[in-house]
Amino acid sequence: MKQSYYKMFKHVALMMKRLPVKNRAIEYRCYLTTNAKTYQPSWEDEFSRLDLLNPWSNRDLVSFPAEHIILDKTTRHVVQLLQELRSFRSSNSTHMVDRATTKRCNRALENLDIGSAKAAIHGQAARAYEILEGMEALEEVSSDFITIPHPTAETYRLVLRNFAKDPEGNPLDAAAVVKRMEQRYKNFTHFEMMPTITHWNDVLRAWAVNTQKALEEDRAYNAANLLQQLKVKRLVDSSSYSHTLKSCLVSCSPSSSKRARALGLEIGNKVFNDYKVQVKNKTIEADSFPYSLYLQICRYLPDTKRRHKLALSAYDDGCERGVINNYVLDSLSKALSPAVYQKRMDTVWDSSRSNKNTAAHLFQRLPTSVTQNASVRKESGW
């Protein structure tokens, strides 16, 4: 009798992956009562069907499980599945990896990432974070008849990608995600969990895109402080400096507080000077976008003489490195007065046709020596 009872519950656990998305808790109780084997659609079938819809529309949004986090249908289904798996628990058993459920979770995270490229997704980072916490919470559960969907390195990467695109996400939570990766790497010898430059760059980018007023004043400082910590660990590249400079640039905007603007200008200047030292020492490779972003920061300097001096110095250094592209030229034109800009571009300036002196036209006429190492991807590519 005991053995048949165990088999029935084991079969129920397996059937949980094949129950329809709606009313699974009710159907589960009915199954225990009637022992009816009537459920054919699998979770993979259901997720494939949902992919045909717009998973990020405002339809069918509910506050689940936390009232302050609005979850779309797909994310809610994943979190609900994780919570139901957690409800089946017993002691004295070993964990097995449920790769199918892990794959479904990663698919939901990937859809969040892809969907944000088409339209802004409210609470994107919070949704991704909720899925990750559901998976991590399951690891504390022991069960003798279900397998556990462990978060993989891909899971953490996708969560960080969502933080890097969400203006409402908390960069401190993104940093905590990477810290948890480090902990798993140290405690469980999961070598694939060792954080890389890419993971930390997503955290720096989270600071760059963040628009929360509560984090406004310390945005530039926190990004630069993290950059310095990563530099000690040799986990920085040119993109790391680009994201940090973007954080300083956002802080310099007129809508920011006076303190935030002052810190953005001061820290941005120090970060760029440090970047030039790293390039000179060949620690990292020179890239166009740190120069473009720094020239945009110079635009907000109130002292005209100092603004011209720093902007021209940065441009000359960029010419020496051969990283001048049309974005750098456009940023330079906004940092300098029209007369100073025309004088500096005198060798390629066409006085007879003013409409042929845009950044794109001037870039085409620049000598190869100053553009040979320029980045040609879109500005958002970094």
Long-range contacts (C-beta under 8 A, 24 or more apart in sequence): 6-145, 8-35, 9-145, 10-145, 13-88, 13-145, 13-146, 15-39, 16-84, 16-85, 16-146, 17-42, 17-43, 17-100, 17-101, 18-42, 18-43, 20-46, 21-46, 21-77, 24-80, 24-84, 25-84, 43-81, 43-100, 43-101, 43-104, 44-100, 44-104, 46-77, 47-74, 47-77, 47-104, 47-107, 47-108, 50-74, 50-77, 51-111, 55-111, 55-115, 56-115, 56-119, 56-121, 65-130, 66-130, 69-123, 69-126, 69-127, 69-130, 70-122, 70-123, 71-123, 71-127, 71-130, 72-121, 72-127, 74-108, 74-111, 75-108, 75-112, 75-127, 75-130, 75-131, 77-108, 78-104, 78-105, 78-108, 78-131, 78-134, 79-130, 79-131, 79-134, 82-131, 82-134, 82-135, 82-137, 82-138, 82-149, 83-134, 85-138, 85-141, 85-146, 85-148, 85-149, 86-134, 86-137, 86-138, 86-141, 88-143, 88-145, 88-146, 89-141, 89-142, 89-143, 90-142, 90-143, 90-144, 91-142, 92-142, 92-144, 93-142, 93-143, 93-144, 94-142, 95-139, 95-142, 95-147, 95-148, 95-150, 96-147, 96-148, 97-147, 97-148, 97-149, 97-150, 98-146, 98-147, 98-148, 98-149, 98-150, 99-149, 100-149, 101-147, 101-149, 102-135, 102-149, 102-150, 102-151, 102-152, 102-155, 104-149, 105-131, 105-135, 105-149, 105-151, 105-155, 106-152, 106-154, 106-155, 106-158, 109-155, 109-158, 109-159, 109-161, 109-162, 110-158, 112-158, 112-162, 113-158, 113-161, 113-162, 113-165, 116-162, 116-165, 116-166, 121-166, 122-168, 123-166, 123-168, 124-162, 124-165, 124-166, 124-168, 124-169, 125-162, 125-163, 125-166, 125-168, 125-169, 125-170, 125-173, 125-174, 125-206, 126-166, 126-168, 126-169, 127-162, 128-158, 128-159, 128-162, 128-163, 129-159, 129-163, 129-173, 129-177, 131-159, 132-156, 132-159, 132-177, 136-180, 152-192, 153-181, 153-190, 153-192, 153-193, 156-180, 156-181, 156-193, 156-199, 157-198, 157-199, 160-199, 160-202, 160-203, 160-206, 161-202, 163-202, 163-203, 163-206, 164-201, 164-202, 164-203, 164-205, 164-206, 164-209, 165-209, 166-206, 166-209, 167-209, 167-210, 167-211, 167-212, 168-211, 168-212, 169-206, 169-210, 170-210, 170-212, 170-215, 171-203, 171-206, 171-207, 171-210, 171-215, 171-222, 171-223, 174-202, 174-203, 174-206, 175-203, 175-226, 178-203, 195-235, 196-235, 197-230, 197-235, 197-236, 197-237, 197-239, 197-240, 200-226, 200-230, 200-235, 200-236, 200-240, 201-237, 201-239, 201-240, 201-243, 204-240, 204-243, 204-244, 204-247, 205-243, 205-246, 207-243, 207-244, 207-247, 208-243, 208-244, 208-246, 208-247, 208-250, 210-250, 211-250, 216-251, 216-256, 216-257, 216-260, 217-257, 217-259, 217-260, 217-263, 218-263, 219-247, 219-250, 219-251, 219-260, 219-264, 220-247, 220-248, 220-251, 220-260, 220-263, 220-264, 220-267, 220-268, 221-263, 221-267, 222-247, 223-247, 223-248, 224-248, 224-267, 224-270, 224-271, 227-271, 231-278, 236-278, 236-284, 237-284, 237-285, 238-275, 238-284, 238-285, 238-286, 238-287, 238-289, 238-290, 238-382, 239-287, 239-382, 241-271, 241-272, 241-274, 241-275, 241-278, 241-284, 241-290, 242-287, 242-289, 242-290, 242-293, 242-382, 243-382, 244-271, 245-271, 245-272, 245-275, 245-290, 245-293, 245-294, 245-297, 246-293, 248-297, 249-293, 249-296, 249-297, 252-297, 252-300, 261-300, 264-297, 264-300, 265-297, 265-300, 265-301, 268-294, 268-297, 269-297, 269-310, 272-297, 272-314, 276-317, 279-321, 286-321, 286-322, 286-323, 286-373, 287-323, 287-375, 287-382, 288-318, 288-323, 288-324, 288-325, 288-327, 288-328, 288-374, 288-375, 289-327, 289-375, 289-379, 289-382, 291-315, 291-317, 291-318, 291-323, 291-324, 291-328, 291-331, 292-325, 292-327, 292-328, 292-330, 292-331, 292-379, 293-331, 295-328, 295-331, 295-332, 295-334, 295-335, 296-331, 296-334, 296-335, 298-335, 299-331, 299-334, 299-335, 304-337, 307-335, 307-336, 308-335, 308-336, 308-337, 308-340, 311-335, 311-336, 312-336, 312-340, 312-344, 315-344, 318-370, 319-369, 319-370, 321-373, 322-369, 322-370, 322-371, 322-372, 322-373, 322-374, 323-371, 323-373, 323-374, 323-375, 324-363, 324-366, 324-370, 324-371, 324-374, 325-363, 325-371, 325-374, 325-375, 325-376, 326-359, 326-360, 326-362, 326-363, 327-359, 327-379, 328-374, 329-359, 329-362, 329-363, 330-359, 333-359
